[in-house]
Amino acid sequence: MSSLPKCPKCNSEYTYEDGDNFVCPECAHEWPKSAPDNVTEEKRIFKDAFGNVLNDGDSVTVIKDLKVKGSSLVVKVGTKVKNIRLVDGDHDIDCKIDGIGSMQLKTEFVKKS
């Protein structure tokens, strides 16, 4: 019986040690040996320009004219954006705007509707 931990991803019991990591040969997942047991991942909280908490699927309104990089289009003040998706990165919101298409916006230029 092996004293190595099971894979946290696929629960395989065939893990092995590789340097400072454990490796699962079935799903190729690697994780450190010295990982703390109580690892809790903190979820980032996204807030609009007025401090309201945003969630996936919310509708927002643009509060400033925004030039679309690489084109002559402008997203006007008051444009309503439905069904936003929050992402990590330099722009926090993925969305589709009618007449423009897929875009990324920063939370500092929108307010929750």
N, C-alpha and C positions, 0 to 999 in steps of 0.2 A: 504494500500500500504506500502510495506516494505522500510525502508530507508537504508537497507544493500546493499552493492554492489553485482552485479551479478558475478558469477564464471568466472574468466578470462580464464579458460580452456575449459569449455563446455557451458558457457553463461547461466547457470541455474539461475533462480531467487529465488530458495529455499535455499539460504545460511543461515547459522546461526553462532552466535558467540560462541567460546569455549576458554575461557581464553583470551590470547593475540592474538588469531588467528581467522580467518573466515574459515568455513568449508563448503564444498559442499556435500550434502548427495547423489547426483546422481553420481558423478565421484570420490568422496573421496579426492578431491584436497584441500590442506590447504595452506593458505598464511597469513602472519602477518598483523595485523590491521594497524600498523604504517609504512607500506611500502611507500617509496617515490613514487610520481607519475611519475617522469621522470627517471625511472631506465633503464639504457642502459647497456647491457651486452657487455663487451669488448671481442672481439675475439682475441685469441692468434695468433701471427704471427710466423710461423715456418721458419727458415732459415737454409740453408745447411752450410757446413764448410767454404764456401767462401762468405757467406752473401747474397746469392741469395734466394729470397722468394720461398717457396715450397707450392704447392696446391695439393688437392686430385686429383689423376689420373695422376700426373707427373711421368716421368721416371727419375731414379737416377742411379749413378754409385758409387760403393763402392771404397773408397780411401785408405783403409787399410785392411790388412788381419784380419779377425774377426773369432775367435774361437767360435764354436757353443757350448754353455753350455750344459753339459750332454752327449756329444758325441765326436767322434774324427774328425768330419767334420770341414772344414774351408771354410769360404766365402773368396775367393781370391780377390785381388786388381783388379779393372776393371770389376767386375761382374755387369752386367746391371740389374736393378730391374725395372719392368714396373708396372704401375697402382698402385701407393702407396696410402695408406689411412692414413691420419694424425689423431692421437689420443692424448689425454692428459694422462700423466703418466710419469714414469721414462724413458721409451722408446717412442719416438715420432711417429714412422712409423710402421704400420702393412703392411706386404707384403707377397708375395709368391715368393720363389727363386727356379728356376729349379734345380732339383736334391737334394734339401734340404727340401722344403715344406714351411709351414707358419712360419714366423719369425717376430720378432720385432727388429727394428734398432733404433739407436740414430742418430739425424740429423747431429751431429758433425762428423760422419764417412762417409758421402755421399756428392756427388756434383750433382747438377741438370744437366741432359743431354739435 
